């Protein structure tokens, strides 16, 4: 296989020129793939024909597919579990099968996955692509949740319009470079156990009832605000609204784990800064495993 490296993109192409020409003749479209760490409306997935490859989560020895867990079900299972659930990326073979199936009609495949810092999913996708005869481009989104959704949806819209691969890849990179992900957590216990942050930071948070706001930047969750009690979140949100008055916002997403009361409050404060209705969605089991209950995220895409 031949690998083309640029940004966080790896493209895997079949080196056989005869096979390559045959695929160009048969090519009908570009198909979009992502993983279940994405937080996205089911109707959008159906409308744009997006393929989602599910991750798995192990809860007290029982393995669940992320796709099989209904809204609210995972959080209940996690609360009752003896140990912190463990997530695992899809097997390489599953990716290979998905790519092979999607590309058998000559279509090209673009697979957009969560940051490599959060999971080995994107690497599994790259390995799966190398085992497939399909023309597959694997992209590290640098994000997850609705921040990754922005890239997936924009790519799928262009694919539906019949745009070529290079146009779609350029748009994905553009969206990525104009996206911000903020996450607020009431406890750092899950992040510490999952190895996403240091134990000292997590211990101090638990002892002092500290709330933390972090930003996903350069594939890292970087704490930007710490404080005691819920007022920490409210003060930071006020500061965010001030910053947004000087920016051109294309869309905002809000995700939550557990209750949506604070999510709806944030929506009411942020809606005036963006024309498009804000999407408020419960995040899936993969994200909730690491953030714990009552976590939230604000995902912002700015106009180019």
Secondary structure, DSSP 8 states (H G I E B T S, - for coil): -EEEEETTEEEEE---HHHHHHHHHH---EEEEEETTS---HHHHHHTT-EEE--EEEETTEEEEGGG--TTHHHHHHHH-SS--EEE---HHHHHHHHHHHHTTS-EEEEEE--TTT-SHHHHHHHHHHHSSS-EEEEE-S--HHHHHHHHHHHHHHHHTT--HHHHHHHHHHHHTTEEEEEEES--HHHHHTTSS-HHHHHHHHHHTEEEEEEEETTEEEEEEEEESTHHHHHHHHHHHHHHTTS-EEEEEEEESS--HHHHHHHHHHGGG-SS--EEEE--HHHHHHH-TT-EEEEEEE--
